[in-house]
Amino acid sequence: MHSPRRDRSALLEQVPFLLVMLLVAIAGLRILQYHWRQGAAIIGGALLVAAILRGVLPGVRAGLLAIRGRPVDVLSYAGLGVLILFLAFTIADGPFGS
């Protein structure tokens, strides 16, 4: 049987992941509103937030953000975040407009 304290602790471990997913949901909303650059920039920012959270939180507190080892996770999240931000800020006059 689970104790309420254990259930609360397990839920709190997922707060970093939920924060990142909230940012991605906001980005999706902006993309659906035809503001794809803003949406892409928010996704890039969400990945950078994931990199920071994964870097500062211990593995047991990082929840679903912990996929591989800490260095691999941080580099992967940060690299993808920077790449998406670069694309969002540099693509001009693409098929999706401004």
MDTraj code that builds the backbone (N, CA, C; nanometers):
import mdtraj as md
import numpy as np

residues = "MET HIS SER PRO ARG ARG ASP ARG SER ALA LEU LEU GLU GLN VAL PRO PHE LEU LEU VAL MET LEU LEU VAL ALA ILE ALA GLY LEU ARG ILE LEU GLN TYR HIS TRP ARG GLN GLY ALA ALA ILE ILE GLY GLY ALA LEU LEU VAL ALA ALA ILE LEU ARG GLY VAL LEU PRO GLY VAL ARG ALA GLY LEU LEU ALA ILE ARG GLY ARG PRO VAL ASP VAL LEU SER TYR ALA GLY LEU GLY VAL LEU ILE LEU PHE LEU ALA PHE THR ILE ALA ASP GLY PRO PHE GLY SER".split()
xyz = np.array([
    [0.0842, -0.1178, 0.0000],
    [0.0000, 0.0000, 0.0000],
    [0.0889, 0.1245, 0.0000],
    [0.0475, 0.2262, -0.0737],
    [0.1257, 0.3494, -0.0853],
    [0.0862, 0.4467, 0.0240],
    [0.1851, 0.5146, 0.0760],
    [0.1566, 0.6185, 0.1737],
    [0.1349, 0.7503, 0.1009],
    [0.0542, 0.8404, 0.1598],
    [0.0328, 0.9711, 0.0955],
    [0.1634, 1.0484, 0.0769],
    [0.2566, 1.0304, 0.1682],
    [0.3839, 1.1002, 0.1572],
    [0.4622, 1.0505, 0.0356],
    [0.4619, 0.9206, 0.0124],
    [0.5327, 0.8633, -0.1024],
    [0.4664, 0.9078, -0.2325],
    [0.3337, 0.9091, -0.2369],
    [0.2627, 0.9533, -0.3566],
    [0.2932, 1.0992, -0.3876],
    [0.2962, 1.1843, -0.2863],
    [0.3267, 1.3257, -0.3053],
    [0.4700, 1.3435, -0.3535],
    [0.5602, 1.2652, -0.2978],
    [0.7004, 1.2725, -0.3390],
    [0.7157, 1.2313, -0.4852],
    [0.6462, 1.1262, -0.5261],
    [0.6538, 1.0814, -0.6657],
    [0.5966, 1.1866, -0.7596],
    [0.4916, 1.2537, -0.7182],
    [0.4326, 1.3587, -0.8009],
    [0.5259, 1.4794, -0.8111],
    [0.5898, 1.5160, -0.7005],
    [0.6811, 1.6308, -0.7015],
    [0.8025, 1.6065, -0.7903],
    [0.8405, 1.4811, -0.8080],
    [0.9531, 1.4503, -0.8958],
    [0.9225, 1.4868, -1.0404],
    [0.7963, 1.4930, -1.0765],
    [0.7581, 1.5198, -1.2152],
    [0.7327, 1.6678, -1.2431],
    [0.7421, 1.7530, -1.1427],
    [0.7175, 1.8964, -1.1619],
    [0.8107, 1.9575, -1.2675],
    [0.9414, 1.9263, -1.2683],
    [1.0270, 1.9834, -1.3738],
    [0.9794, 1.9439, -1.5137],
    [0.9442, 1.8182, -1.5326],
    [0.8945, 1.7720, -1.6621],
    [0.7643, 1.8413, -1.6979],
    [0.6750, 1.8558, -1.6004],
    [0.5469, 1.9223, -1.6260],
    [0.5672, 2.0688, -1.6643],
    [0.6648, 2.1348, -1.6044],
    [0.6957, 2.2736, -1.6395],
    [0.7401, 2.2831, -1.7854],
    [0.8286, 2.1931, -1.8256],
    [0.8761, 2.1929, -1.9640],
    [0.7603, 2.1629, -2.0586],
    [0.6762, 2.0674, -2.0237],
    [0.5629, 2.0325, -2.1095],
    [0.4611, 2.1467, -2.1171],
    [0.4457, 2.2241, -2.0090],
    [0.3578, 2.3414, -2.0130],
    [0.4102, 2.4428, -2.1140],
    [0.5405, 2.4643, -2.1152],
    [0.5994, 2.5557, -2.2134],
    [0.5790, 2.5042, -2.3557],
    [0.5919, 2.3744, -2.3757],
    [0.5703, 2.3161, -2.5086],
    [0.4235, 2.3309, -2.5493],
    [0.3317, 2.3153, -2.4546],
    [0.1895, 2.3329, -2.4857],
    [0.1602, 2.4776, -2.5260],
    [0.2210, 2.5725, -2.4569],
    [0.2048, 2.7136, -2.4925],
    [0.2610, 2.7374, -2.6325],
    [0.3746, 2.6751, -2.6612],
    [0.4341, 2.6876, -2.7949],
    [0.3404, 2.6305, -2.9006],
    [0.2811, 2.5174, -2.8724],
    [0.1859, 2.4575, -2.9664],
    [0.0679, 2.5483, -2.9927],
    [0.0202, 2.6135, -2.8884],
    [-0.0905, 2.7082, -2.9046],
    [-0.0497, 2.8244, -2.9949],
    [0.0708, 2.8766, -2.9744],
    [0.1189, 2.9871, -3.0587],
    [0.1347, 2.9425, -3.2040],
    [0.1808, 2.8198, -3.2242],
    [0.1948, 2.7678, -3.3605],
    [0.0576, 2.7533, -3.4256],
    [-0.0399, 2.7041, -3.3504],
    [-0.1760, 2.6913, -3.4043],
    [-0.2377, 2.8268, -3.4375],
    [-0.1901, 2.9317, -3.3717],
    [-0.2378, 3.0672, -3.3989],
    [-0.1556, 3.1339, -3.5101],
    [-0.0798, 3.0525, -3.5845],
    [0.0010, 3.0989, -3.6980],
    [0.1156, 3.1907, -3.6573],
    [0.1673, 3.1734, -3.5377],
    [0.2876, 3.2446, -3.4930],
    [0.3970, 3.1398, -3.4736],
    [0.4370, 3.0764, -3.5849],
    [0.5264, 2.9617, -3.5758],
    [0.6650, 2.9988, -3.5243],
    [0.7120, 3.1194, -3.5539],
    [0.8441, 3.1582, -3.5015],
    [0.8417, 3.1712, -3.3507],
    [0.7365, 3.2336, -3.2986],
    [0.7247, 3.2439, -3.1533],
    [0.7128, 3.1054, -3.0908],
    [0.6329, 3.0200, -3.1527],
    [0.6179, 2.8838, -3.1019],
    [0.7496, 2.8083, -3.1022],
    [0.8237, 2.8201, -3.2120],
    [0.9532, 2.7523, -3.2207],
    [1.0507, 2.8081, -3.1166],
    [1.0480, 2.9391, -3.0975],
    [1.1368, 3.0001, -2.9977],
    [1.1003, 2.9522, -2.8571],
    [0.9729, 2.9369, -2.8293],
    [0.9315, 2.8882, -2.6973],
    [0.9739, 2.7426, -2.6788],
    [0.9649, 2.6623, -2.7845],
    [1.0112, 2.5234, -2.7746],
    [1.1618, 2.5205, -2.7485],
    [1.2372, 2.6040, -2.8202],
    [1.3808, 2.6123, -2.7944],
    [1.4095, 2.6540, -2.6513],
    [1.3333, 2.7519, -2.6027],
    [1.3484, 2.7951, -2.4638],
    [1.3122, 2.6849, -2.3656],
    [1.2088, 2.6076, -2.3971],
    [1.1686, 2.4964, -2.3101],
    [1.2802, 2.3928, -2.3007],
    [1.3470, 2.3678, -2.4128],
    [1.4591, 2.2732, -2.4101],
    [1.5763, 2.3277, -2.3282],
    [1.5988, 2.4580, -2.3343],
    [1.7044, 2.5165, -2.2511],
    [1.6673, 2.5107, -2.1031],
    [1.5394, 2.5313, -2.0723],
    [1.4928, 2.5159, -1.9335],
    [1.5139, 2.3714, -1.8887],
    [1.4824, 2.2759, -1.9765],
    [1.5039, 2.1345, -1.9437],
    [1.6519, 2.1074, -1.9169],
    [1.7400, 2.1678, -1.9969],
    [1.8842, 2.1484, -1.9775],
    [1.9284, 2.2031, -1.8415],
    [1.8780, 2.3209, -1.8067],
    [1.9148, 2.3811, -1.6781],
    [1.8627, 2.2968, -1.5626],
    [1.7349, 2.2571, -1.5711],
    [1.6776, 2.1760, -1.4637],
    [1.7498, 2.0433, -1.4496],
    [1.7812, 1.9808, -1.5621],
    [1.8522, 1.8520, -1.5570],
    [1.9916, 1.8702, -1.5008],
    [2.0528, 1.9850, -1.5270],
    [2.1874, 2.0099, -1.4769],
    [2.1935, 2.0368, -1.3281],
    [2.0910, 2.1007, -1.2730],
    [2.0973, 2.1395, -1.1317],
    [2.0253, 2.0435, -1.0381],
    [1.9315, 1.9667, -1.0905],
    [1.8561, 1.8764, -1.0034],
    [1.9221, 1.7395, -0.9970],
    [1.9197, 1.6770, -0.8790],
    [1.9695, 1.5390, -0.8728],
    [1.8792, 1.4472, -0.9552],
    [1.9318, 1.3360, -0.9988],
    [1.8591, 1.2436, -1.0852],
    [1.7224, 1.2027, -1.0319],
    [1.7115, 1.1810, -0.9007],
    [1.5826, 1.1387, -0.8448],
    [1.4801, 1.2515, -0.8446],
    [1.5241, 1.3748, -0.8527],
    [1.4331, 1.4897, -0.8554],
    [1.4032, 1.5382, -0.9971],
    [1.4785, 1.4918, -1.0949],
    [1.4606, 1.5374, -1.2330],
    [1.3441, 1.4673, -1.3013],
    [1.2949, 1.3596, -1.2434],
    [1.1797, 1.2900, -1.3001],
    [1.2051, 1.2429, -1.4418],
    [1.1089, 1.2672, -1.5291],
    [1.1180, 1.2203, -1.6673],
    [1.2179, 1.2987, -1.7522],
    [1.2767, 1.4040, -1.6985],
    [1.3827, 1.4747, -1.7716],
    [1.5113, 1.3936, -1.7722],
    [1.5249, 1.3015, -1.6776],
    [1.6449, 1.2176, -1.6700],
    [1.6263, 1.0979, -1.7621],
    [1.6952, 1.1010, -1.8756],
    [1.6834, 0.9928, -1.9724],
    [1.8113, 0.9101, -1.9726],
    [1.9219, 0.9753, -1.9928],
    [2.0539, 0.9103, -1.9919],
    [2.1313, 0.9673, -1.8742],
    [2.2599, 0.9720, -1.8869],
    [2.3410, 1.0353, -1.7835],
    [2.3239, 1.1868, -1.7883],
    [2.3558, 1.2524, -1.6797],
    [2.3375, 1.3975, -1.6719],
    [2.4101, 1.4733, -1.7833],
    [2.5381, 1.4452, -1.8099],
    [2.6057, 1.5213, -1.9167],
    [2.5394, 1.5030, -2.0533],
    [2.4988, 1.3808, -2.0852],
    [2.4343, 1.3549, -2.2140],
    [2.3005, 1.4282, -2.2221],
    [2.2230, 1.4230, -2.1154],
    [2.0936, 1.4917, -2.1139],
    [2.1111, 1.6420, -2.1298],
    [2.2005, 1.7008, -2.0529],
    [2.2207, 1.8465, -2.0576],
    [2.2682, 1.8893, -2.1963],
    [2.3654, 1.8173, -2.2505],
    [2.4149, 1.8524, -2.3835],
    [2.3084, 1.8339, -2.4910],
    [2.2304, 1.7287, -2.4801],
    [2.1248, 1.7034, -2.5792],
    [2.0174, 1.8114, -2.5733],
    [1.9673, 1.8388, -2.4537],
    [1.8639, 1.9417, -2.4397],
    [1.9155, 2.0782, -2.4840],
    [2.0345, 2.1136, -2.4388],
    [2.0896, 2.2455, -2.4724],
    [2.1187, 2.2556, -2.6224],
    [2.1771, 2.1527, -2.6793],
    [2.2079, 2.1554, -2.8221],
    [2.0834, 2.1680, -2.9078],
    [1.9821, 2.0890, -2.8783],
    [1.8573, 2.0986, -2.9544],
    [1.7889, 2.2333, -2.9329],
    [1.7941, 2.2834, -2.8092],
    [1.7336, 2.4133, -2.7809],
    [1.7992, 2.5252, -2.8587],
    [1.9317, 2.5258, -2.8607],
    [2.0047, 2.6292, -2.9351],
    [1.9779, 2.6161, -3.0851],
    [1.9755, 2.4939, -3.1362],
    [1.9485, 2.4718, -3.2781],
    [1.8092, 2.5222, -3.3167],
    [1.7092, 2.4909, -3.2368],
    [1.5730, 2.5361, -3.2673],
    [1.5624, 2.6874, -3.2574],
    [1.6264, 2.7470, -3.1575],
    [1.6264, 2.8937, -3.1478],
    [1.6948, 2.9562, -3.2689],
    [1.8066, 2.8981, -3.3105],
    [1.8770, 2.9491, -3.4280],
    [1.7860, 2.9443, -3.5506],
    [1.7204, 2.8317, -3.5708],
    [1.6298, 2.8195, -3.6857],
    [1.5132, 2.9174, -3.6769],
    [1.4569, 2.9321, -3.5572],
    [1.3423, 3.0219, -3.5404],
    [1.3794, 3.1665, -3.5700],
    [1.5011, 3.2050, -3.5348],
    [1.5408, 3.3448, -3.5521],
    [1.6025, 3.3755, -3.6881],
    [1.6428, 3.2719, -3.7627],
    [1.7131, 3.3006, -3.8876],
    [1.6337, 3.2688, -4.0133],
    [1.5335, 3.1841, -4.0056],
    [1.4568, 3.1535, -4.1267],
    [1.3668, 3.2726, -4.1584],
    [1.3840, 3.3264, -4.2779],
    [1.3043, 3.4418, -4.3201],
    [1.2301, 3.4080, -4.4489],
    [1.1105, 3.4576, -4.4608],
    [1.0294, 3.4405, -4.5809],
    [1.0135, 3.2950, -4.6211],
    [0.9925, 3.2103, -4.5227],
    [0.9681, 3.0697, -4.5517],
    [0.8241, 3.0454, -4.5931],
    [0.7873, 2.9211, -4.6137],
    [0.6528, 2.8894, -4.6598],
    [0.5444, 2.9221, -4.5566],
    [0.5816, 2.9447, -4.4315],
    [0.4840, 2.9728, -4.3281],
    [0.4645, 3.1216, -4.3041],
    [0.5277, 3.2037, -4.3804],
    [0.5147, 3.3489, -4.3630],
    [0.5964, 3.3977, -4.2455],
    [0.5604, 3.5162, -4.1955],
    [0.6392, 3.5747, -4.0873],
    [0.5914, 3.5339, -3.9510],
])
top = md.Topology()
chain = top.add_chain()
for i, resn in enumerate(residues, 1):
    res = top.add_residue(resn, chain, resSeq=i)
    for name in ("N", "CA", "C"):
        top.add_atom(name, md.element.get_by_symbol(name[0]), res)
traj = md.Trajectory(xyz[None], top)
